[in-house]
Amino acid sequence: MLSKEKLARINELARKAKTVGLSDEERREQGELRAEYLVAFRKHFTDQLHTIKVIDRYGRDVTPEKLKASKKKRSLH
């Protein structure tokens, strides 16, 4: 994930945007930080999904094929 400093800066800019507004440079910085946050969030979320295995009540693996394919593709890299 992002560093605590970057998360704090994202929150600081969000608060400032709601109160007094942002300069053009601050808006650009906010956009860059948000984009970086989303990349990190999506990677972490995908990593979590790759740990999931779905089992039905009969003990059969019913993990969606799309997830199985993603896991397999990832393990090849």
N, C-alpha and C positions, 0 to 999 in steps of 0.2 A: 504494500500500500504506500501511499504518499507519506512523507515525513510529517511530523506533528507541526512543524513550522509552516509547511505549505497548507495544511488543513486549516491552521489558525488564520493564515492570510486569506484563504478562500472565504472563511466566515467573517473576517474583518471587512473584506470588500463587499460582501453581501449586506452586512449591517449598514455600511456607509452608503451603499446604493439606495437602501430604503429610507435613509434619513436625509442626507445632504446631496446625494448624487455622486457620480464618478466622473473623473476627467477621461478624455479619450485614451490616455496612456493606461489608466487604471482599468478601463473597460477591456482594453486589449490584454492586459495582464490577467484579468479575471477570466477571460475567454480561454487563454492558454492554460491557466491552472485548472479550469473545469475540464478541458479536453484531456489533460494529463490524468486527472482524477478518474474520468470515465474509462480511459484505457486500463488503468490499474484495477478499477472495480470490475470491469468485464473479465480481465485475466483471472482475478481471484475467484469470481463467480464460476467461470469455466473450470477452473481447477477443482472447485467444490463439486460441480456436476460430475466430473470424471471419477469421483469417489463413490458415486451412487450405483447401487445394483438393486433392481426392483424384483421382488419375489412375490408370487401370488400365494394364496392361502394353501395351495397344494404343494408348495415348495419349488415351483418351476420358475426359472429365470424369465421374466417378462419385460426386461429392460428394453426400452424403445430402440429399434434398429438404428435410428439416427444417432443416438447416444453411443451405442456399441461401435458404430463406424467411426465416430469422432475419437473414442478412446483408442481404437486400433490405429487410426491415422497418427494420433499423437505419440503412441508407443513406438512407431517406426522412426520418428525423428530423433 
